[in-house]
Amino acid sequence: MGLTSKKTQFVVSDEIRRLYERIRTARVGDLITYDELSRIAGFSVQSEKGRKKLDSARRRALKVDRLLFSAVTNTGIQCCNDVEVVSSGGKMIRVVRSLARTGVRRLTALRDYAALSNEKKVEHNVVAAQLGMLEYASSTKHTRNLSEAVQSTASTLSIGDTIDEMKKNTCPVCGYSMRNGQCTRGCKK
C-alpha cells in the first residue's frame, strides 16, 4: 500500500516509498550511498528506471520534509546544508536563463509568421515575451542590481520592488540596458 498525497491523490509505488523513507531520515551532511539505496529499492538506482524512482523520492523529500539532496558522482546522494541550498538557487537561475534563451531561439526558427492563424500568432508572441522576460530578468546585470538592492534593505524584495529595481537601468523605449543614463543601443529617451 502506497502513500497518497492529499492534493493529487497520487499513489506512491512501494519502491519510491522505501527510498523516501530512507532519505527522509538523513541529517545535514549525511551521504547515502547508491549501494545502500539500491539494496533498499531492490534494483540499481543508477539505472534509468532507478534514477527516475530515486528522483521521485528526492522530490517528495524536498516537498514534504524540506530536505534537498545533491548527487555525489558515482557515490550517492548527500543532504545539503543551508549554504548548498542557497547555491542551488543560483544554479537554477542559470538553468532557467539557458532554457529561456533556447526557447527564444526555437521561436525564431519560425519560417512564415504571416501564415500563422491569429490564435497561433498570439500564442507565439505571449511565449516569446515570457521567455524574453525570464532571460532578461535572470541576466548577470540584473542579478547584481537585485543583490545590491537586497543588501540595502537587509530583507527580501517584494515582486513589485523587484520589478521596480529592474526598471531602473532599463531603456523605456526598447527595453535594453542603460549605462550612465544612456541606452546601450542608442535610443533617445
C-alpha positions in Angstrom: 0.0 0.0 0.0 1.5 3.4 -1.0 1.3 6.8 0.5 -1.2 9.2 -1.0 -0.8 12.9 -1.5 -3.7 14.9 -0.2 -3.7 17.3 -3.1 -3.3 15.0 -6.1 -4.4 11.6 -4.7 -1.2 10.2 -6.4 -0.3 6.8 -5.1 3.5 6.3 -4.5 5.0 3.0 -5.5 6.5 0.8 -2.8 10.0 1.3 -4.2 9.7 5.1 -4.1 8.1 4.9 -0.6 11.1 2.8 0.6 13.6 5.2 -0.9 11.7 8.2 0.5 11.5 6.6 4.0 15.3 6.2 4.0 16.3 9.6 2.7 13.9 11.5 4.9 15.8 10.3 7.9 19.0 11.9 6.7 20.7 14.7 8.6 22.5 17.6 7.0 25.8 16.4 5.5 24.8 12.7 5.5 25.9 10.7 2.5 23.6 7.9 1.5 25.4 5.6 -1.0 23.9 4.3 -4.2 24.7 0.8 -3.0 22.5 1.3 0.1 19.7 2.9 -1.9 19.9 0.0 -4.4 19.6 -2.6 -1.6 16.6 -0.8 -0.2 14.8 -0.4 -3.6 15.6 -3.9 -4.8 17.2 -2.6 -8.0 20.0 -0.4 -9.1 19.2 3.3 -8.5 21.8 4.2 -11.1 19.9 2.6 -13.9 17.5 4.8 -15.9 14.4 3.3 -14.2 16.1 3.5 -10.8 17.3 7.1 -11.2 13.7 8.2 -12.0 12.4 6.5 -8.9 15.2 8.0 -6.8 14.5 11.4 -8.2 10.8 11.0 -7.3 11.7 10.1 -3.7 14.1 13.1 -3.6 11.3 15.5 -4.9 9.0 14.1 -2.2 11.6 14.7 0.5 12.0 18.3 -0.8 8.3 18.9 -0.9 7.2 17.2 2.3 10.3 17.4 4.6 12.2 20.4 3.0 15.3 18.2 2.5 17.5 18.9 -0.5 19.9 16.3 -1.8 22.8 16.7 -4.2 24.3 13.9 -6.2 27.9 12.8 -5.4 29.3 11.4 -8.6 29.3 7.5 -8.6 28.9 7.5 -4.8 25.4 8.5 -3.7 23.3 11.5 -2.6 24.1 13.9 0.2 21.8 16.0 2.3 22.6 19.7 1.6 23.4 22.3 4.3 21.9 25.8 4.1 24.9 27.2 2.1 24.4 24.5 -0.5 20.6 25.1 -0.6 21.2 28.8 -1.3 23.8 27.9 -4.0 21.3 25.6 -5.7 19.0 28.6 -6.2 21.7 30.3 -8.3 22.3 27.2 -10.3 18.5 27.1 -11.0 18.6 30.7 -12.2 21.4 29.8 -14.7 19.3 26.8 -15.9 16.2 29.0 -16.3 18.2 31.6 -18.3 19.7 28.9 -20.6 16.3 27.3 -21.1 14.7 30.7 -21.8 17.4 31.6 -24.3 16.9 28.2 -26.0 13.1 28.7 -26.1 13.6 32.1 -27.8 15.9 30.6 -30.4 13.3 27.9 -31.1 10.6 30.5 -31.6 12.8 32.4 -34.0 13.1 29.3 -36.2 9.6 30.2 -37.4 9.6 30.3 -41.2 6.4 32.2 -42.0 4.8 34.2 -39.2 2.2 35.7 -41.5 0.9 32.2 -42.4 0.0 31.5 -38.7 -3.6 31.8 -37.5 -4.3 34.8 -35.3 -4.5 32.4 -32.3 -1.1 31.0 -33.0 0.4 34.5 -33.6 -0.9 35.5 -30.1 0.5 32.3 -28.6 3.9 32.9 -30.3 4.0 36.5 -29.1 3.0 35.6 -25.5 5.5 32.8 -25.2 8.2 35.0 -26.8 7.5 37.8 -24.3 7.5 35.4 -21.3 10.8 33.7 -22.4 12.4 37.1 -23.1 11.4 38.4 -19.7 12.8 35.3 -18.0 16.1 35.7 -19.9 16.2 39.4 -19.2 15.4 39.2 -15.5 17.9 36.4 -14.9 20.8 38.2 -16.5 24.1 38.8 -14.6 23.5 42.5 -14.6 20.0 42.2 -13.0 21.3 39.7 -10.5 23.9 42.2 -9.4 21.4 45.1 -9.2 19.0 43.0 -7.2 21.8 41.8 -4.9 22.7 45.5 -4.2 19.0 46.3 -3.5 18.6 43.4 -1.2 21.8 44.3 0.7 20.5 47.9 1.2 17.1 46.6 2.5 18.5 43.7 4.5 15.5 41.6 3.5 13.8 40.0 0.6 12.2 42.2 -2.1 8.6 42.0 -3.0 7.7 41.2 -6.6 6.8 44.8 -7.2 10.0 46.1 -5.7 12.0 43.6 -7.8 10.3 44.8 -11.0 10.9 48.4 -10.0 14.6 47.7 -9.4 14.9 46.1 -12.8 13.3 49.0 -14.5 15.8 51.5 -13.0 18.5 50.6 -15.6 16.2 49.7 -18.5 15.6 51.8 -21.5 11.9 52.8 -21.6 12.0 52.8 -25.4 13.5 49.5 -26.3 13.8 47.6 -23.0 17.6 47.1 -23.3 20.0 48.2 -20.6 21.0 51.7 -19.8 24.6 52.8 -18.9 25.2 56.2 -17.4 21.7 57.2 -18.3 22.1 56.3 -22.0 20.6 53.3 -23.8 23.3 50.8 -24.8 21.5 50.5 -28.2 21.5 54.3 -28.8 17.8 55.0 -28.2 16.8 58.6 -27.3 14.7 58.8 -24.1 
